Amino acid sequence: MAEELYELGYTQCEQLNRAVQISGSWDDVYKLNLFCRCAISILVEIDQFFIQSEEDLYKRSLQIKWHEIFDVNKTFAVKGAIFSPIFKNTHYPFLLVKDAIVDTFNKRFNQRPNIDVKTPNVLFDLYIKDKQVTISVNTSGLPLFQRGYRSSVGAAPLNEVVAACLVRMSGWDRKQTFVDPFCGSGTILIEAALLAAGIPSNIERQHYAFKNLKNYNAKCWEDIYQGATRIVRQLPCNIIGGDISDEMVLKARRNLRKFSFGRLVEISSTSFDQLKMEPPVFILTNPPYDQRLAANILDLYGQLGTWLKHKMAPSSVCIISSSREGFNAIGLKASAKHLVYNGDIECEFRKYELFEGKKDLN
């Protein structure tokens, strides 16, 4: 994500735990919500302070001018993460901040906003580490992996943000032929095409929580949105996908229809070893593993490794999977390994460089 922000012009980035922090304006908030492919949420810090007790959290939260952030007719919720010995019950801090918000409105207007934990208009993020408290407003609302373009999914779809991050981590140059031989509903292909075309991944998304804040500038947002690339007549590279399931291929094509480049992405209903292409290519894929399908993992991965070794050299290959046995069955030596998560499933993301005439077996 820091690399992505640098490309977007934000050169002063501080990397935190599972987050990147920058300074900017509300114009930047709108821009980041639209253009960030690797972020799940865009948070704006409201206040940061230290506490010694539970009561301190309520008192300091009471000093925040909540009524200047949102109107009483908007619903709200407080979520986040608590890592502090001050609180025996990790749910209690959220109640304290909620009470501070409600009491602020009651005191000033003699009425209070309603709480909606499922679909709030305004979402606040509370993060407590030991004695340090950070309160932010989540300007995205629903996670940004809800892009708005995917109408059809499979049984275990890959998170769009995960797909976008994998494409970036892979080192693909956005020019070489890009292939996903286990494309499913097309998430990896779409994120790769969006990146190559320079179209924001969130171009089809309409709902953002910042639109419910009092300082929302509709003209500023519209200028940023209308200024983004949304139509391309050609891609700078070939993008190819395949899946043995006719149903998955149909879903992928449905998802691609939303984009001007939809017909430029080649998708075939076929097994990986029958895809029509000539190496060198760049392969990034999410083959079936464990919880996804009742496939014979060892046989499938073994066949995949044989195909890569004998048919696809010279090429670059990136594979995400939770199956160590599957990786072993591939029989290729990885040039890089990264621990990643697909939802709550711990996976490895392995990279391979295939060379003609060179043994890749461990």
C-alpha positions as MATLAB code, in Angstrom:
seq = 'MAEELYELGYTQCEQLNRAVQISGSWDDVYKLNLFCRCAISILVEIDQFFIQSEEDLYKRSLQIKWHEIFDVNKTFAVKGAIFSPIFKNTHYPFLLVKDAIVDTFNKRFNQRPNIDVKTPNVLFDLYIKDKQVTISVNTSGLPLFQRGYRSSVGAAPLNEVVAACLVRMSGWDRKQTFVDPFCGSGTILIEAALLAAGIPSNIERQHYAFKNLKNYNAKCWEDIYQGATRIVRQLPCNIIGGDISDEMVLKARRNLRKFSFGRLVEISSTSFDQLKMEPPVFILTNPPYDQRLAANILDLYGQLGTWLKHKMAPSSVCIISSSREGFNAIGLKASAKHLVYNGDIECEFRKYELFEGKKDLN';
ca = [
       0.000    0.000    0.000;
       2.907    2.365    0.716;
       4.226    1.722   -2.808;
       0.789    2.451   -4.236;
       0.497    5.703   -2.281;
       3.934    6.736   -3.525;
       2.763    6.206   -7.108;
      -0.276    8.363   -6.356;
       2.032   11.187   -5.248;
       2.084   10.690   -1.473;
       5.822   10.441   -0.871;
       5.749   10.956    2.915;
       4.289    7.694    4.221;
       4.693    6.164    7.660;
       4.171    2.411    7.752;
       2.301    1.218   10.849;
       0.957   -2.166   11.893;
      -1.308   -3.190    8.985;
      -1.699    0.460    8.007;
       0.023    3.366    6.280;
      -0.300    6.905    7.627;
      -0.051   10.129    5.633;
      -1.020   13.774    6.060;
      -3.470   15.339    3.648;
      -6.664   17.289    3.030;
     -10.259   16.178    2.616;
      -9.683   16.333   -1.137;
      -7.114   13.599   -0.548;
      -9.665   11.580    1.429;
     -11.981   11.536   -1.584;
      -9.119   10.739   -3.955;
      -7.793    7.897   -1.801;
     -11.217    6.274   -1.448;
     -11.518    6.210   -5.221;
      -7.965    5.408   -6.292;
      -6.560    3.115   -3.564;
      -6.618   -0.503   -4.716;
      -4.820   -1.963   -1.688;
      -6.654   -0.219    1.179;
      -9.626   -1.679    3.024;
     -10.599    1.614    4.674;
      -9.522    5.261    4.670;
      -9.498    6.527    8.250;
      -9.191   10.174    9.281;
      -7.756   10.669   12.755;
      -9.981   12.783   15.004;
      -7.980   12.663   18.220;
      -5.131   10.831   19.884;
      -4.425   10.849   23.620;
      -3.248    8.801   26.605;
      -5.409    7.435   29.412;
      -4.831    5.969   32.845;
      -8.317    4.602   33.510;
     -11.615    3.697   31.892;
     -13.087    6.979   33.092;
     -10.359    8.894   31.252;
     -11.581    7.465   27.949;
     -15.106    8.773   28.523;
     -13.941   12.199   29.697;
     -11.572   12.736   26.774;
     -14.146   11.458   24.275;
     -16.653   13.916   25.718;
     -14.345   16.774   24.676;
     -14.568   15.857   20.999;
     -17.028   18.024   19.050;
     -19.004   15.133   17.587;
     -21.818   17.440   16.495;
     -19.417   19.141   14.088;
     -18.677   15.802   12.406;
     -22.197   14.525   11.695;
     -25.853   15.440   12.154;
     -28.177   13.982   14.755;
     -30.337   12.395   12.041;
     -27.469   10.127   10.926;
     -26.947    6.691   12.454;
     -23.525    5.778   13.807;
     -21.444    2.947   15.234;
     -18.102    2.583   16.998;
     -15.816   -0.325   16.133;
     -12.118   -1.054   16.283;
      -9.513   -2.978   18.269;
      -8.497   -2.922   21.942;
      -5.099   -4.092   23.237;
      -4.934   -2.664   26.739;
      -4.806   -4.052   30.300;
      -6.872   -1.066   31.445;
     -10.031   -2.742   30.177;
     -11.116   -6.138   31.493;
     -13.955   -6.230   28.961;
     -12.791   -5.284   25.455;
     -16.345   -4.314   24.467;
     -16.570   -1.681   27.211;
     -14.398    1.001   25.528;
     -16.786    1.114   22.577;
     -19.700    1.695   24.934;
     -17.833    4.545   26.621;
     -17.186    6.338   23.341;
     -20.754    5.684   22.233;
     -22.038    7.200   25.478;
     -19.807   10.237   24.994;
     -21.231   10.790   21.508;
     -24.828   10.405   22.666;
     -24.312   12.650   25.709;
     -22.736   15.348   23.519;
     -25.793   15.507   21.279;
     -28.258   15.291   24.191;
     -26.579   18.166   25.988;
     -26.482   20.417   22.935;
     -29.701   19.500   21.086;
     -31.737   17.540   23.628;
     -31.883   14.678   21.153;
     -29.533   11.861   20.196;
     -28.475   10.009   17.034;
     -29.425    6.358   16.696;
     -26.942    3.510   16.679;
     -26.823    1.065   13.779;
     -24.087   -1.534   14.176;
     -24.783   -3.224   10.824;
     -25.109   -0.380    8.317;
     -24.317    2.923   10.064;
     -24.238    6.188    8.144;
     -21.148    7.211   10.101;
     -18.565    4.758   11.425;
     -15.948    5.617   14.046;
     -12.801    3.586   14.619;
     -11.419    3.188   18.139;
      -7.907    1.802   18.548;
      -6.327    1.423   21.990;
      -2.785    0.126   22.470;
      -1.852   -0.004   26.172;
      -2.554    3.598   27.288;
      -2.626    5.247   23.875;
      -6.001    5.933   22.277;
      -6.650    6.847   18.644;
     -10.142    7.785   17.499;
     -10.797    8.094   13.766;
     -13.726    8.407   11.425;
     -13.944    5.690    8.789;
     -14.602    7.672    5.622;
     -15.137    4.546    3.521;
     -17.869    2.862    5.537;
     -18.239   -0.561    3.981;
     -14.819   -2.132    3.250;
     -13.293   -0.947   -0.005;
     -13.071   -4.490   -1.329;
     -16.784   -4.072   -1.988;
     -15.958   -2.483   -5.341;
     -19.451   -2.495   -6.790;
     -18.508   -4.349   -9.970;
     -18.881   -7.976   -8.926;
     -22.431   -9.245   -9.421;
     -21.516  -12.939   -9.665;
     -19.163  -14.866   -7.383;
     -18.153  -18.450   -6.740;
     -18.338  -20.499   -3.568;
     -15.102  -19.051   -2.150;
     -14.319  -15.798   -3.983;
     -11.008  -14.017   -3.547;
     -11.270  -10.674   -1.780;
     -10.785   -7.856   -4.342;
      -8.267   -5.998   -2.176;
      -6.304   -9.213   -1.672;
      -6.321   -9.729   -5.441;
      -5.129   -6.165   -6.070;
      -2.362   -6.532   -3.490;
      -1.214   -9.840   -4.999;
      -1.043   -8.272   -8.453;
       1.133   -5.486   -7.058;
       3.297   -7.832   -4.956;
       3.872  -10.052   -7.962;
       6.004   -7.462   -9.723;
       4.035   -7.693  -12.975;
       5.135   -4.910  -15.336;
       1.610   -4.326  -16.710;
       2.895   -5.011  -20.233;
       3.587   -8.756  -20.369;
       0.702  -11.125  -21.161;
      -1.130  -11.779  -17.878;
      -2.716  -15.197  -17.277;
      -4.937  -16.675  -14.558;
      -5.591  -20.345  -15.417;
      -7.948  -20.799  -12.409;
      -9.820  -17.520  -12.858;
     -13.093  -18.355  -11.087;
     -15.377  -15.316  -11.252;
     -12.523  -13.215  -12.634;
     -11.407  -11.114   -9.662;
      -7.658  -11.347  -10.327;
      -8.151  -10.726  -14.049;
     -10.319   -7.671  -13.408;
      -7.929   -6.143  -10.868;
      -5.017   -6.717  -13.270;
      -6.930   -5.131  -16.148;
      -7.977   -2.146  -14.038;
      -4.370   -1.584  -12.996;
      -3.045   -1.900  -16.549;
      -5.736    0.434  -17.909;
      -5.270    3.039  -15.173;
      -8.916    2.797  -14.155;
      -9.610    3.095  -10.392;
     -10.731   -0.215   -8.889;
     -13.569    1.604   -7.095;
     -14.903    3.358  -10.195;
     -18.184    1.374   -9.986;
     -18.656    1.950   -6.251;
     -21.226    4.566   -5.265;
     -21.462    4.330   -1.460;
     -18.905    6.057    0.761;
     -19.402    7.071    4.384;
     -17.759   10.473    3.804;
     -20.930   11.483    1.950;
     -22.746   11.385    5.326;
     -20.362   13.782    7.095;
     -21.236   17.440    7.659;
     -18.212   18.676    5.729;
     -18.987   16.653    2.588;
     -18.140   18.660   -0.514;
     -20.224   17.188   -3.324;
     -18.611   19.333   -6.027;
     -15.093   18.338   -4.973;
     -16.015   14.655   -5.041;
     -17.756   14.949   -8.397;
     -14.719   16.695   -9.909;
     -12.408   13.926   -8.683;
     -14.773   11.169   -9.794;
     -15.428   12.639  -13.236;
     -11.721   13.251  -13.729;
     -10.869    9.572  -13.320;
     -10.285    7.297  -16.303;
     -13.242    4.981  -16.837;
     -13.216    4.085  -20.551;
     -10.375    2.523  -22.548;
     -10.502    1.159  -26.077;
      -7.508   -1.129  -25.699;
      -5.282   -2.608  -23.033;
      -1.480   -2.320  -23.013;
      -1.207   -6.104  -22.795;
      -3.102   -9.340  -23.318;
      -5.064  -10.660  -20.328;
      -6.144  -14.296  -20.445;
      -8.187  -16.402  -18.062;
      -9.458  -19.929  -17.936;
     -11.531  -22.133  -15.676;
     -12.757  -25.696  -16.025;
     -16.201  -24.631  -14.769;
     -18.607  -23.265  -17.384;
     -20.560  -21.614  -14.583;
     -17.488  -19.734  -13.310;
     -16.556  -18.561  -16.786;
     -20.103  -17.235  -17.266;
     -19.865  -15.351  -13.950;
     -16.487  -13.895  -14.896;
     -17.874  -12.654  -18.200;
     -20.855  -11.092  -16.431;
     -18.517   -9.216  -14.090;
     -16.374   -8.028  -17.005;
     -19.379   -6.595  -18.840;
     -19.356   -3.597  -16.514;
     -16.107   -2.371  -18.041;
     -15.140   -0.923  -21.401;
     -12.280   -3.452  -21.583;
     -14.558   -6.405  -20.809;
     -14.412   -7.926  -24.296;
     -10.650   -7.460  -24.458;
     -10.083  -10.003  -21.663;
      -9.980  -13.514  -23.130;
     -11.666  -16.157  -20.983;
     -12.005  -19.824  -21.932;
     -13.950  -22.671  -20.381;
     -11.034  -25.088  -20.281;
      -8.448  -26.686  -18.036;
      -5.205  -24.817  -17.413;
      -3.150  -27.055  -19.702;
      -5.447  -26.380  -22.680;
      -5.225  -22.589  -22.603;
      -4.073  -21.172  -25.929;
      -1.000  -19.010  -25.333;
       2.705  -18.966  -25.991;
       5.353  -18.335  -23.353;
       6.801  -16.141  -22.058;
       3.770  -15.010  -20.030;
       3.099  -13.811  -16.501;
       0.914  -16.238  -14.513;
      -0.813  -15.244  -11.275;
      -3.404  -17.633   -9.930;
      -5.398  -18.866   -6.982;
      -5.835  -22.624   -7.592;
      -8.278  -24.718   -5.527;
      -7.055  -25.608   -2.043;
      -8.457  -27.353    1.020;
     -11.577  -25.409    1.949;
     -12.501  -24.306   -1.560;
     -13.156  -27.458   -3.531;
     -13.087  -31.216   -3.016;
     -10.365  -31.556   -5.638;
      -7.514  -34.004   -5.399;
      -4.978  -31.397   -4.397;
      -1.842  -33.471   -4.865;
      -2.827  -34.660   -8.346;
      -3.957  -31.215   -9.449;
      -0.875  -29.415   -8.173;
       1.380  -32.126   -9.549;
      -0.156  -31.701  -13.002;
       0.152  -27.924  -12.650;
       3.852  -28.232  -11.850;
       4.467  -30.539  -14.815;
       2.653  -28.169  -17.169;
       4.568  -25.150  -15.902;
       7.931  -26.884  -16.113;
       7.522  -28.478  -19.533;
       5.154  -26.121  -21.366;
       5.389  -22.611  -19.913;
       9.118  -21.846  -19.648;
      10.304  -19.160  -19.855;
       7.625  -17.452  -17.744;
       7.057  -15.883  -14.331;
       4.555  -17.607  -12.032;
       2.875  -16.481   -8.789;
       0.598  -18.789   -6.811;
      -1.429  -18.216   -3.645;
      -2.506  -21.314   -1.709;
      -2.977  -22.591    1.829;
      -1.846  -26.098    0.882;
       1.777  -26.851    1.767;
       1.294  -30.340    0.332;
       0.068  -28.770   -2.879;
       3.115  -26.548   -3.141;
       5.365  -29.564   -2.553;
       3.515  -31.446   -5.309;
       4.229  -28.634   -7.767;
       7.893  -29.572   -7.478;
       9.326  -26.168   -8.379;
      11.751  -24.097   -6.361;
      10.242  -20.756   -5.350;
      12.263  -17.581   -5.816;
      10.229  -15.857   -3.084;
       7.690  -16.794   -0.413;
       5.306  -14.487    1.455;
       2.832  -15.230    4.255;
      -0.547  -13.737    3.316;
      -4.180  -14.149    4.327;
      -7.209  -14.784    2.168;
      -9.895  -13.795    4.627;
      -9.079  -15.819    7.745;
      -7.222  -18.508    5.782;
      -3.454  -18.423    6.238;
      -1.797  -18.824    2.846;
       1.544  -18.589    1.132;
       2.198  -16.483   -1.935;
       5.058  -18.061   -3.874;
       6.904  -16.768   -6.902;
       8.654  -18.919   -9.492;
      10.905  -18.057  -12.414;
      10.784  -20.677  -15.149;
      13.836  -20.993  -17.405;
      14.244  -23.149  -20.468;
      16.765  -25.941  -20.040;
      17.098  -25.466  -16.288;
      15.936  -27.917  -13.657;
      13.474  -26.291  -11.283;
      12.942  -29.301   -9.049;
      14.020  -29.033   -5.425;
];
